Amino acid sequence: QVQVVESGGGAVQAGGSLRLSCAASGYTYSGLCMGWFRQAPGKEREGVGSIDRDGMTSYADSVKGRFTISQDNAKNILYLQMSSLKPEDTAMYYCAAWRCGFSSKVWGQGTRVTVSS
């Protein structure tokens, strides 16, 4: 059974940085895709960025140039380095893992990020 656990959220002032981590475990197949999503109060969940089995990353336009996704393959940990944070980045951030090419995702419990102006 695949499990996903996030960590690293917190409160920061605008312009600051935070790094989120996501550990995935329990999967038995190759080709694991992972990504970050967020949900702000009163808004729908949206994609932040993802990484595929080849290490290719993609980002939402709203975070391009400010957020970076990286992966420690040996430890099966996904990172989200967030820089130049804005108040509008305030949200619950979720990590998800899925078998590449399939739509069903396993979600973490979320970690809260609060950016004050």
Buried (B, 14 or more C-beta within 10 A) or exposed (E): EBEBBBBBBEEBEBEBEBBBBBBBEEBEEEEBBBBBBBBBEEEEBEBBBBBBEEEEBEBBEEBEEBBBBEBEEEEBBBBBBBBEBBEEBBBBBBBBBBBEEEEEBBBBEBBEBBBEE
